[in-house]
């Protein structure tokens, strides 16, 4: 599971067209391994924004400042949805500090004019 920061601007916040996105304009912002509850939160956001993929594998969702505010609060309140899946592993409860670090990194990237999006491949 990755968060990417890119100079690219997209017409939509889900299922983006990467045809004209240069790899050199994008950087990995954050990486998680086996954090299904965060993935579940991102999947719910993806669906709310109009995403159509049922398995949310390899799909992307743009994160706005408001999304990050909501994610921050859900992390603080231990409200990430309990999520399970074949390759997901298990959230063990030690992720909070790292998740909050990601929110700060993502806010800084947006403040710097970058687009932040989440994607995964499992």
N, C-alpha and C positions, 0 to 999 in steps of 0.2 A: 504494500500500500504506500503510495507516494503522494506528496503534495509538491506541485511544480509551480514555480514563479516564472512568468514569461512576459515579454514585451508585447506579445500578440494581444489583439483585441478581438473578441468574438461577437457574433450577432446574437447568440443565444447562450444561456448559462448551462445547458446540458447538450449532450450529443453534438459537440462542436465540430466544425469543419477545420481540419488541420492542414488543408492543401497548401496554404500559403505561409505556414508557420515555419520559420527557420530554426533548426535545432540549436544554433548558436545563440538564439534569442531567448532560450529557456534554460533554467537551472533547477536541479532537484532542490527543493526547499526543506523537505523532511521525509523521513522513512519510518514506517512501522512494520514490524513483523508479528503476525499472529495477535492482532488486536480487534477481534470480531465486533465488540460493542461499538467502537468508533466507526468501523465499517458499516454497521447497522444504522448508526446515526446519519452517516453520509448517504446511505441508500435512501433513507426516508427523505432527506433533503432533495436528493435527485428526483424522486417521485413527485414531491411537492412542486418542483420547478418544471415538471412536465416530462421528465425522462420516461422512456418506454421500456427499457430493458428489464426483464424479470430477474435475471441473475446478477445484474450489476457487476459484470466482470469485464474489465477493459474499457468501461464507460467512464465518462468524466463529468464532474460537476464543478462549476465556478463557485468560489467562496467569496462572498461580499463581506464588508465590515459588519453588517447586521447579522449575517450568518455566523461570523466569528463571535459576536456578542452572545448569540444564542448558544453556540457551542461552549463558550467559556462558562456560561451559567450552568449548563447541563453537566459539565465536568465538575464544577464546584459542588453542585447539588447531588452528585453521583446519579445522574439521570440518563446516562447513555443507555440505550435499549439493550437488554440482554439478547445477544445474537449468537447463533450457532450455525455451523455449516461443515461440509465434508472436509475442506482444507483449512478451516478457520483457526483451529486451535482453541484456546480459551483465554479470555481476559482474566488476568490474575489480580487486579486491583492495585498493582504497583505502577500503573501507567500515568497516573494523574499529573505528576510533575513534568513528565515528558510531553503530555498533551497540552499543558499550560504553556510550556516552552514553545510548542508549535504555534499556538494561538498568537503569542507575542511575535514570533518570526513572521507569520502571515500578515499580521497587522502592519509590521514594518515594511514588508514588501508592497502591500497595497498603498501605504503612505508614500512609497517611492515611485508610484505610478505603474506598478506591475499588476498583472492579472494572476490570481492564485487559483489553482484548481486541484482537485483530488481525483486520483484514479487508482485502480488496483488491477492486479492480474493474479489469479489463483488457479 
